[in-house]
């Protein structure tokens, strides 16, 4: 640990132990609508704690702050994804959070996957627009083994959730599993079958999950 900046290790854990969409949001609500040809629309709302945003701007921490909090930031992110197009963007704030909402179009499933997991390390896609399977991995760390850090993480994560829904042209399915492929025993809300499937999980459950959590969407 750098004695001049003890916040860096904590910030690194918070930013990089949660690989989902923008990689460093505290609360995410993503709605995806798939068309029959594999194109579609993503509507994304993410909430960033003002305290974390400020921490990322402290002396020496700028390089950790990878959270797009303005339209220009978001446009730079999408500029690297030729199959994605920003339709609209807005931002606001409340007492606790910066709140950003973006609506995007994607031309194909590979473009969608590149947005959801830019690194390509925690996701996979098989099949096509008519019949396919997309697996997204969240978390992926070793869990929080330090009791003090675990308590702090639980505190700052309180009230934040990760929500995701996918609407298909026909009926689809969703399964949540742990890193061993076993059905997830969760206190979250899951809609596993239907034209629209969805899940909602507490952020802390994802951050503290050893090996991460996988969401498998099928259609």
N, C-alpha and C positions, 0 to 999 in steps of 0.2 A: 504494500500500500504506500502510495505517495504521501508522506507526512504533511506536505503542504496543502494537499487537497484530498481529504478523506472521503469526499462525496463521490469520487469517480467510480470506485468499485460498485457502490450501490446503484449509481446511475446506469452503469453498464449492464447490471443484472436486470433492471427494470426495462431497459430499452431492447436488449437482445435476447432475453429469455422468452419473448412472446413474438414468434415469427408469424404474423398474420396481416395481410394487406399492407399497411404502411409501417408495420414492424415495431411501432412504438407508441401506439395509442392506449389510453387507459380504458376507454369504452368504445365499442364498435357496434353498429347496427347496419348490416349489409343485406340488401334485397336484390336478388338476381332473377331476371325473367328471361327464359330461353325461348327462342323461336324455332320453328321446325327446321330451318336451314342452318342452325347453329349460331346465328347472330343473337343479339339481345341487348338488354339494358341492365346496368348496375346502378343502384341508388345506395350511396354510402353516407352514413352519418358517423362521425367520430368525435369523441370528447377527450380533450387533453387537459389534465389538471394544470391550473395556472402555476401551482407550486413547482411542478415538474418542468414546465416550460421555462420558468425563471431559473431553475437550477441548471438547465442546459445552457444558459447564457452566462453563467458565472465564469470567473477567471479560469481559462484553460479548458472549459467544458464545451466550447462551441462545436467541436467535432462530434460530440455525442448526440447533439440535437438534430435528429434526422426527420423530425415531424413536419410535414407540410401544413402550415397554418395560414396560408394565403393562396389566392388564386394563382399567382405567378409560381409559387412552389409546386402546386399541383400540376400546372402546365409543363413545368420542367420534368416532373416525374413521368407524365404521359408522353412526352416527346420521345422517350426511349421505347415506346410501345406503339408501333405503327398500326396495329389492329384495334387500338383504343382511341376514342374521341371524347373529349370533354364537352358535354352539352350545357351544363350549368354548374355554378358554384356559388355558395353563400357562406357567410360566417357570422357568428354572434358570440356572446358570452353571457354567463350568469355569474353568480358570486364565486363559484368554485371552478368552472371550466371554460375553456375555449371550445366552441362548438362549430364544426365545419360540416357542410353538407354538399356532396358532389353527385351529379348524375352523369353517367358515361354510357356510350354505346360501344359495343364490341362487334366485330365482323365475323368472328369465328371462335370456336372453343379454345383453340390454342392461344388466341389473344386474351381471352378471359383468364386462362390459367397463368399466363405470363404476368398478368396484373395481380392475381391473388397470391402468387409465389414467385416473385421476380428472380430469386436465386435458384429455383427449380429443385431445391434439396428436400422439400417436405411435401411434394405433391406428385400426382400422376394422372394421366388421362388415357383411357382405352376406349375403343369403339368410335362412333361418329355421332352426328346430330340426331339420328333416328334411334340409335340404341347404344348407350355408352355408360361409362363409369368414371367418376372423378373423385379422387381421394385428396383431401387437404389435411396437412398436419399442423397442429397448433402446439406451442410450447416446445418441448424437445430437450429441455435441460435435464439435470440430474435431481431436480427438486431442491428445496431449500433446506440445507442441513444445519445451518447455524440458527439456534433458537431465537437469538435477538433479531437477526435479519428477518426470520420468518414472521415474527410478531410485527415488525415494522411493515413488512410487505402486506400482511393481512390488514393492517390499519389503513395504509394508503390505498389499497384496492377496494376497500369497503364501499359498497354502493355501485360499483362499476360492473358491467356485464358485457359479454360478447354474444351478439345475436346475429343469426344468419338465416335467411330463407331462400329457397329456390323454387321458382314456378316453372313447370314444364308444359309443353303442348298437350301431353297426355299424362297419365299417372306416373309418379316417380316414387323413389324411396330414399331413406336416410338411415344410416347406422353410425353410431358413435362408439368407438372402441379405444381401449388403452394401448400402450405401446406393444403389448403382447398379442393384440388382436382380440382381446376379450371384451364383451359388451361392457360399456362404461356404466358403473354404478354411480349415478350422479343425482344431485339435488336439483338439477336444472329442468327446464321444460323442453320436451322433444315431441315433435309431430313427425312420425316415421314414415307415413304413407299418405298418398293423395296427390292431387295436382300441384299443391304447394306443400313442401316439407320445410321444417325449420327446427332450430334449436336455440336455446338461450342458456348460457352458463355463467356463473360468477367468474369474474376475471381471476380471482385468487385461486380458484380450482384449476385453472389452466396454468397459471404461473408456477404453482407448487406441485404440479403433476410430474413425477419422475418419468422420463421418456416421452412425455407429451401425450396429446389426445388426437385421434384421427376421426375425421368426418368423411364418410363415404356416401356420395350421392349417386343414385342409379336412375336410369330412365329407359 
